[in-house]
Amino acid sequence: MYPLEGNEKAVGLDLRSHDLQREGVVRAVSARSMVLAGPIELVQGGEGFISQFPVFVPSPRGDDTPWGVVSAVIDAEQLYRASGLFSSKLPIEVAITGQDGTGSYGEVFFGDRAVLDADPLVSDVTLPTGSWKIAAIPRGGWIETPPNTWQIRQMCLFGGLLLVVPISIAGYLYDQRRANKRELSQRQAEMERLSHRLKLALTTSKIGVWEYNLDTHELMWDDRMCELYDTETMVERRSADSWSQALHPEDRARAEEEFHRATLTGGAYNSEFRVVTREGSVRWIRAIGAMNYDLTGRRYIVGVNWDVSTDIALKTRLLASKQNAELRNRELEDARAQMERNSLHDSLTDLPNRRFLDERMLSGTAGRSVTALLHIDLDRFKQINDTLGHAAGDAMLVHAASVLKASTRAGDFIARIGGDEFVIATTRPASAAQLASLAKRIILQMHQPVPYEGHECRFGVSIGIAMAGEADADSGRRLLIDADIALYRAKRNGRNRFEFFTDSLRAEIVRNKRVADDILSGLERKEFRPYFQPQFDARTLDVVGVEALVRWDHPREGLLTPDVFLKTAGELNVVPLIDRSILEQSLWQSTRWKAAGITIPKMSVNVSAGRLYETDLIDSLDGIAIERGTLSFELLESIFLDDKNETIVANIQRLRELGIQIDIDDFGTGFASIVSLIQVRPDRLKIDRQLISPIVASESRRRLVASIIEIGQSLGIKVVAEGVETMEHAVVLRDLGCDTLQGFALARPMSSEDLIGFVKRESWRQVA
């Protein structure tokens, strides 16, 4: 039953025991076609026509057996009113006969029977089963042959068409449903064939398939995986411990670390390790996997395993032969000592490495003696590596290490902890001024050009400084974290500079962490909601569309705009999830508008820049019902114009194939060329508010906006002006030829409920 509201009394109605509806049901089943019954009194109140569609299903005997009926109820009063039969301006009196589709033999169900006795004009209305007869005479009776006889007949015919068209559409939708059902059955059969082929391929190749859910920590193995690990096959779901326990003790830590690293980074998983069977034999297993996300956002890794014991055994024998010929006992001792030193030092700069820093400086008694840390990162080092090669990059690292050694005092500890990252740890008391002087000295020295094979290499450094407090219990490890945060701030503030870690910076980090946690919780609680700002035709001021804007209904801080949370959401990589949620909610709200009798031709939603670079953008739209021509994606001008990225071009083309239009937002603030406009051919350009605001007072800005409008018109592109703050703006833009207006002068962003009332009241016309 849809809609349920207002029709509750009809729920549970037994049509077999209802005198007024039973006959129509029996006729529909007997005729095996649609039957229009009525008008009759409805159980839920009022009078209506009922279209009964019989439904048959296959029976075990091979024939069709009745399953039931699908009823479409047409409100009689609304139908008459929509047909104009209640209009006070109607120049004729009308009577309709043929209740239940019985034609001229049926009873009069609309109008006065006296019309039939006054020599009326008569026309037949053909129904899917049966017919009606509609008769009409001039109001007050016939005086003479009216001059508009044919017009009256045409009005009668038009009224009949208005009655029968909704019924025909309902029949068409029923046929479409049956066709979709047949297509679904065909696709299901094709999927079963593909599944069979995949299973055959896996069986032949002896590859085991596994899947690990990162949210529930459940592990699923197929039969081949159970054979490889020599374990029970009856267990469908198991924990990660069942895999870990089967690993060789010598490989367990490394294999677990590789798997854990893949789950943290989201990158590809690739590993080799040994497993021990229940009989005690050892097998070498090669494992690969990749991160995936389902439609609900849950993460899981899907991968395969296969036995590579033969390959490893051959490789091991060759390696053993080589080692036995070359290595001796004394060489093994020397190598062990060298390895110990190498494990604690960087082989290129001969500085202590990250392990040395963690084990010797930032733990135990030595860790508590550290009074300050400088975290140093080389700027533009990657460019040198990419242009002159790794040898040049290595030379710059050696030079940087020498600069640090020359700039520090005796007793200061220097370590290389990453590719182009260094740390200076001070164990003696030092003031902020002394540390700032040291940082300035390092920045100045690092900025000097470094000659390399005829080139002058230039690079800089960014430095984060953290000082230990008197109450710090574990100053070493805490200082490294604080210095890293300060380094991040230095890079964000322009690079080639230093920044101290402060309490305000710590508070900012805590605040950003809280916002990030709230965003993740808000996604789970569906707190991100669309607000809609209407768009108006510049000439008629009719509502021609809406733009869906995201708002965060925060449980403590109220309604928040994107400038508060969008940057943090981007760092969390959840903007695509917010985009999809707003799109789905907006499409749902559009159905509410239609049900409320409001027609809004177009709705636009914003799409983040990163989504156009995703190869699975189109796949992510599967399952979302989008009516062609009613939805547009707003893309920032700076996203793709003048960009030759093949993924972006392909995504835009496929969006058009889905019937989704392309709008360019904030036009005039980027670096687009006319050539790129011709290549992309967007449907609409939105002129940025910065250009719209001064056009009332500035003739030059007005000419600039006029030029943009003229360019759009010459290319067949509609032009939208956003930021229309006053009616003077609206008048100027209309006179310049702008197509659509959007701004506070006409309407602010509002909820879906407020939008329904706003459109019905048409209060913006009074303002205009």
N, C-alpha and C positions, 0 to 999 in steps of 0.2 A: 504494500500500500504506500503510494507516494503521491502528494505529500501526506504525512501522517496527521499533521496539525489540521484540525477541522473535520477530519474523516474518521475519528476514533470509533464512532458508532457503527461504521461499516465493517470494522475488523471482526472476523469470526462469522460473518453472514453466510448462512447456508442457502445457496441459490436454488437448491432443489425444493426447499420448503417455502420459498418466497414467490407468491402468486404472480407478482408483476414482472419478475425477472426469469422465472423458470422457463417460460415458453421460448424466450429469446435464446437461452442456453441450449435447449433441445434442438431448436432450428439450426443453430450454428454447427452443432456436432453432427446432425443428420446431413446437412448440406456440405460439411467439410470445408466451409468458407466463412468469411466474416459476415455477421448479421448485425444490422443497426436496429436496436429496439428503442421505443420511446416516442414521445417523451413520457416519463413516468416519475412518480414521487420517489426521491432518494431517501434511503434510511438515515443518512447524515443530515437531511434537510434540503429543501429546495427541489427543483425539477430538472431533469436532465435526460440526454440521450446516452445510451450505452452501446458501444461497439464491442461485440463478443467475438474474440479470435480463438477458434478451437486449436488445441495443441495435441498432437499425436506423437507417441513414442513407439519404437520397435518392440515387438513382443517375441517371446521364445518361439512362437509358431512361424515367425517370419513376416507377419502382417503388422499393420499399425493398430494400436489400441488407444482409445482416448485417455489422455492424461488430465485434461482440465481445460479451462479457458483463461485467456488474458483479457481483462475488461478495461476499456478506455472510456472514461466518463466525460461527457461534454456538457458543461453547465448551460441549460437551455436559455436562461435569462441573459447570460453574457453573450451567447451566440446571437440571440435576437438583437441585442443592443449593438453588438459589433457589426451586424448586417445592416443597421440603420432602420430596422423595422419600428423602433420606438421613437424615431425622430419626429419632433413636432412640425418640421418643415417638409415631411414626406407628403407629396400631393395626392397620394392614392391610399385606398383602403385595401389591405391584403388579408387573404385567408389561405391557410395551408392545410391540405388533407393528406391522408396516407399514414396514419399512426402505425408504427412498427414497419414502415416501408411498404404499405399495402396500396399505395397509389390512389387513384380516384375512388377506389372502393372503400378506402379506410375512413376513419372518423376525422373531423376537423380538430386539429390540435393547436391551431393558432388563428386568431381573428374571429370574425362573425360569420356564421354559416349563411347569413343573408347575402353576403357578397357573391356566393355561388349562384344565387337565383337572379342576379341583376346583370346577366349577359356579360360576365367578366372576360378580361383577357387571361388566357390560361397558358401555363408553360410547365413542362415536366422537368423534375429534378431527379436525375438518375443516380441511384445509390449503388454501392458494391453488391447489395442484395435487395432488390425491390426498388421502389421509387416514391417520390412525393409529387403532388400536383399543387402548384402555386397559382392562385387566382387574384386579380386586382381590378378595381374599378376606381374612377376618380372620386375624391371626397365629395359627398353630396349627390352622387349618382351621375348617370349619363345625361347630358343636355344635348350634346351633338357629338359628332365624331371628333374626338380631341385631335388637335394637330400634332401632339407629341406621342401618338400611339406607339411608334417604334421605340421612342426613348423609354416609355413605361415598360415595354417588353424587355428592353435591354436591362433596366433596373431589376426586373424580376429575375432575369437570367443571372445577373451579377450577384443578387442575394442568394440564388441557389448555389452558385459556385462557392460563395463564402461558407455555405453550410457543408458542402461536400469535400472541399479541399482538405480541412483538418483530418477528415476520416481517411482520405486517400493517403495522406502523409503517414498516418498511424499504420496503415497496411504496408506501406513501403518500409518503415522502420522494422516491422515484424519480419519481412523478407530479408532485410539486411542482417538481422540477428541470426537467422538460420544459415545464411551464407557464411557469416563469421564463425559459426559453430563448426561448419564443414572444414573451413580452412584451419581451425585449431586442431582438428583431428588429424589432418594431413601433416601438420608440423610436428605433432606428437609422434607420429609414425616415423618421420624423418629423423627425429632426435633419437629414437630407439635404435634405428639403423646405425647412426653415427656412434652411439654408445657401444654397440656390439663391435664395430670395427676397432674402436679405441681399445676395448678390452682384449681383442685378438692381438693387436699390435703389442700391447704390454706383456701379454703372456708369451709371445714369440721372442721378444727381446730380453725377457727375464729381468725386467726392471721393476722395482718396487715403488709404489706411490704412497706418500705420507702427507698429512696435513696437521698443522699445529695452530690452535686458536690462542692468540696472544692475550685475549681478554679473559677466557675461562681456563686457560692453561690445559686444555684437553688435546690429546694426541690421538690421531686415527691412522691405522696401518691397514693396507690391503693384505691379501694372503701371501703375496710374494715377499713383502717386508717381514712377515712372520717367519718365512722360510730362511731369509737371510740372517735373521737374528736368533733363529732356533727357539722360538717361543710359542705360546698358545695362540691358536688362530680364532678361538671363539670370542675373544674379547674385542668388542668394536671400539671402545674408547678407553684410553689409558692415560696415565700421567707421564710427564717428561722423565720422571725418575726411572721408568721401565726402560727407557732408552739409555739413560746415564749408567744404570747398573750393568748393562750389557757391554759397555765400553771396556777396553783394555785399561788397566790401572795407569799405565804410563801415558796413555793418550787422553784420559778423561778430562783433565784440567784444560788442556789445549782445545779439545773439541768443544767443551762447554763454553769456553771463552769465545771461540769463533762464532758459535751459534748466538751467544748473548750479544756480541758486537753487531751481528747482522740485524737482530731484533731492535737494537737501539738506534742504529743509523738508517734502517729501512732499505739498505742496499742489498745486493745479491749475496746469497749464502753459498759458499763453495768450500768444501773441506774433505780431507781424507783421514781416516782413523781405523783402528783395529777394534774388532769385537771378539768376545770369547763365548763360544757355544756352550751348551750344557755338558757336552762331552769333553770340554777343555781345549778344543781346537781353536785356532785363531784365523780370522778372515779379515782381509783388508776391504773396507767399504769406501766408495767415493760418493759424496752427497752434494747435491746442489738444490737450491730453492730460491724463491722470490717472494717478496711481500705483496699482499693483495688486500683490497678493501671490498666488502660487500656493500649493498645499497644502504644499509643502516650505519655504515661507518666503522663496523667492527674489523679489526685487523687479524690477518692470519697468514701463515707461510705455507705454501704448497711446494713440494719438492719430490725428488726421486733419489733412490739409492740403487747401486749395483755393485756386484762383487768384482774387485780388481786385484785379487790376491795374486793371480798369475803375473800381471804386469809388475806389481810391487816386488814379487820374488825375484824376477829377472833383474829389475833395477837394483835390488839389494845385493845380488851376487856380483854384479859388475862393480858396484861401489866398494864392496868388501875386497875384491881382487886388487883394485887400485890402491886402497888404503894399506893393505898388507904389504904391497911392494914398496911403498914410499915412506910409511911412518915407522918410527922406532920409539923405544921407551923414553929416551931423553927428549925427543921431539914432542912426545905427548905431554911431558911435564912442562916444557916451555910453552906449548900451546895452551895448556890449562891456565898457567899464570897470565899469559897474554889475554886470554878470554876473560879472565876475572877483571883485569884492568880495563879491557874494552867495554865490559858490561857497565862500568862506572864512568867511562870517559867517551867523549865524542872523538871519533877517529879523524875528523877533518881539522878541527881547531885545537884538539888536545885539551879541551876544557872539560870539567866534570859535566855529566849529563843529568837528565831528569831523575834517573834512579839514584844517582849519587846525592842529588839534592833532597830527595824524599827520605833516603835512609840515613844519611850522615848529618844533614843540616836541619831538616824540618821535623825531626822526631827525637825523642829522648831529651837529654840535657842540652845538647847542642841546639835543638829546635827552640827551646825557651830562651836561649841567649841571643837570638836574632832580634835586633831592634828596629830594623827597617828593611823593606824589600823594594827594588826597582825592577819592574817587569818591562822589558824592552822588546819592541817589534820593529823590524826594518820595513820602511815604506818604499814602494816601487821596486822591491826586490824581484817580484815575479816578472816584471817587464824586462829586467836585465836577463833573467833566466830564459825567457821566451825568445828574446831577440838575439842574444849573443851566445846562448847555450849554457849547459850546466857547468861547464868548466869556468865560465865567467862568474856564474853564481857562486861557485865554491870559492873563487878568489875573493869575492866581496865578503863572504862569510869569514874568511881568514882575516881580511882587513878589519872587519867589524870587531872581531875578537881582540885584535891587537890594540884597537882604539880603546876598548873597554879596559884592557889591562893597564894601558898607559894613563887612563883617567881616574882610576881608583886608588885608594890608599892601601898600604900594606895591611894585610889581615882581612880585607874585604873579599868575599867569596863570589866568584863569577862562574856561571854555568850556562851551557847551551841546552835548552829544554825542548826545542822543536826545530822545524825547518829553518825559520828565520827569527826565532825567539830566543832571548837571553834573559838571565836573571842576575842581579847583583844583590847579595845579601850582606848587610852590615851588622856586625856583632858588637861594635862599640857605640856608645851614645852619640847621636847626631841630631841636630836641630833641623827644623823644616827649612831654614834658610840654607844650611849646609847641603841638604839633599837637593834643594832647588838649584843651587850653584853647580852641583855635580851633574844634574840632569841637563842644564844649559850647556855645560862644557861638552858633554857627550853629543848633544844635538848639533853643536857648532862643528865639532870634529867630524862627525858622520856626514855632514852636509858638504864637506870638501870633495872635489872630484877625485876619482881614483883611476889612474891610467891602466888600461888593459889592452894589449895587442893593438895599439894605435887608436883606441877609443877612450873617451873620458866618461866613465860611469859615475852617475850621480844618483844618490838615494838618501833618504832621511830616516828618522826614527821617531816613533811615538813611545812615550814612557808613562807608565802608571806607577805611582808611588804610594806605599802604605806604611804607616808607622805603628809600632806596637804600643798598646796602652799599658799602664801599670798593672791593671787587673786581668790582663789576658793570661789564661791558663795554658793555651796552646798557640802561642803567638805565631810560630813558624807556619803551620798549615793555614791558619786564619789569614795571615798576612799575604800569602800567595793568592788566595781567593780575592781579598780586597784589592791587591795590586792589579789583578787581572780585570776587575770591574773598572778601576780607574783607567787602565789602558784602553778599555773599550770606549770610555767617555772621551779620552784624548783623540782617538781615531774618529769618533763621530763628530768632534768639534773642529775637524780640519786637518788632522795629522801633523807630523813634524813639530810636536809640542809635548808638554808633560802635564799631567793632572794628578793632584793628591786625592786620595780616598778620604771622604769626609762623612760626618754623620748624616748630612742632608742627602748625599749620594746613596748612603745605605738606606735611608728612608724611602728614597725614590725607587730603589730596587725592590724593597718590601712592598711598596705601593703597586708597582708594576706586576709583582708576583700575585698580589691579591686580585688585581684586575684580571690577570690571566686565569686564575682559578675561578673567578666569578664568570668569565666568558665560557669556560668549559662547562660549568654547572648550568649556566643559562641556556646553552645548547641542549643539554639533557632535559631541562624543564621547559623548553620551547618558549623562552622569554623574548626572543627576537621576533618582532612582528612588523608587518608592512603598514606604512602610512601612505596615503594617496594624495598627490597634488594634482588637481584638474588642469587640463590644457584646453584652450578655447580657440575657436575659429576667429581670426582677427577681424573678419567682416561681420559675421552674424552673431558672434559671441556664444555660439552653441558649444556645448562640451563635446570635444572630438577625441578625447583621450585622457589618460591619467598616467602619472609617473609613480611607480612604487618605490618608496624610500624606506630604508631599514631604520627601525627604532628599537632600542633595548628597554624593555619594561623591567627595570632593575627593582628587586624586592625592597631595597632600602633607600636607594637614591632616586627612585621614580623614573620617568621617561628620559632616556639619554640619546643624544644624537651621535652619528658615526664618528665625529671628530674626537669623541671621548674614548672610544674603544677600537676603532678600525686599525690603528697602527699596531696595537698589541695583538689583535686578531690575526694580522698579517704575519707577525713574528711566530705565532702559534700555528700558522698554515691552516687555519680553519675558515678563512674567508670563503672558499668554495662551498663549505657546508652552510654558511649563513646565506650565501647567494641562492643555493638550491631551496633552502627552507622558505625564503621570501618568495621565490618563484612559485612554489607549490601553494603557499597560503594565498598569494595574489590570484592565482587561477581559480582557487576555490571561492574566493570572495567574488570573482566575476560571475560565478553561477548564482550567487545570492542576489547580485544586482539584477540579473535577468529575471529571477523569480519575483523580485520586487517591482518589476515593470520598468526598470531603468536600462537604457541602452547606452553603453559606452563603447564606441567602435574600436578603440585601440588602447592597449596597456603596454607601457615600456618598463623594463627592469634593468638595473645596472649590473654589469658583468665585470668582475675584477680582471686586472691586466693579466695575471698569471694564468687564468683559465684558458685564454686563447692559445697559449703555448702547450696545452695539454692535448695529447693525441687521443685521449678517451673522452673528450668533451661531449661529442655527439652521443656516445654510448651512455654517458651519465644522464642524458635526457630521456632514456627509455623508461617507459612506465608513466610518463607525464602526458596527459591528454592536452594537446595544444591545437586549437582551431586555427587553420591557415589564415594569415593576414590580420590576425587580431593581436599578435604579440611582437614586440620589437626588443632587441637587446641594445642597450646604450653602452657604447664603448668610448673610452677617453680618446681624444685625438692623438695623444702621444703613444697609445698602445701599439698601433699597427701601421698608421700612415707612414709612407716612405720606408716601410720595413719589408724586406724581401723574404722573410721567414716562410718556408713552404707550409709548415704546420698551420700558421695563422691563415694563410690564403685558403688552404683546404677546409679549415673549420668554418670560415665565413661562407664558402661556397655551399657546404653541407647544411649550414643553418638556413640559407635561402631555400634549399631544396625541401626543408621541413616546413617552409612557409613562415619562417621567422624573419622579420625585417631587421635591418641594421641602421641604427642611429649613431651619429657621432656627437658625443657630449663635449662641452667646454670648447667648442670650435673657436679658434682665434688665439688660444693660449699656447699652442704647440708649434711645430715646425712643418706642418703639412704643406705639400705643393699641389698645384692644380693638376699636375700629371697623376699624382697619387689619388686624387679625387676621381679622376676619369677612370683609373684602373679599378678602384674599389666600388664605385657607384653606390654609395649609401642611399638609403631611402629618405633620411632626414638629417639636416644639420642643426645643431642647437648652438646658437651664438651665446658665448659666455656672458654672464651678468656684468663682468668688468667692462665690456664693450657697450652694453645696453644702458648702463646707469647714466653716463654723461650726455646721451644723445639729445635730451631736451634743451640743454644749455649750450652744447658744443656743436657748431656746424661741421667741423672737421670730423668729429666722431660720427655724426649723422651720415656724412658722405661715406665714411668707412663701412658702416653697417649696411648702407644702401648697396655698396659694391659687393659685399658678401652675399646679400639677397639676390643681386643680379647674377652673380656667378652660380648660385644654386639654381635659379630659374633656368639659366641657359643650359645647365646640365640635367634638368628634369628632376632636381632634388628639392623636396619640401624644406622650408626654413622655419625653425622654431626659435623664438626669443625667450630666454629665461631671465628672471630678475626684473620682470615688469612690476615696478614698485608703485607707479601712479597711473591714473587714467591718461595723463598727458603722454606718458610712454606708449600706452596702447594706441592712442590716436596717431602719433608719429610713425610707429611701426606699421600700422594698417596702411597709412598713406605711402610708405616706402615699399609696400607689396609683400610684407611678411605674412606667412600663412597661418602660424599658430602662436598663441601667447601663453606664457606661464609665469606666474609671479604673485606676490602678496597683494597686489592691487585688486586682483580678482578672486583669489582663493589661496589659503595656506594649506600645508599638508594636514590631513585629517584621517581619522580612523574610518574603517569601512562603514560602520553604522552612521557616523556623521556625514559621510559622503552621500548616502542614500537620502537623508533629509535635505542636504544642501542642494542636490540636483532637483529634487521634487519642488523645493521652494523657489528655485531660480532667483535667489536674492541678489546675485551678482548683476543681474540686469538692472535692478533698481539703482545700484551703485553706479553702473555705467551711464 
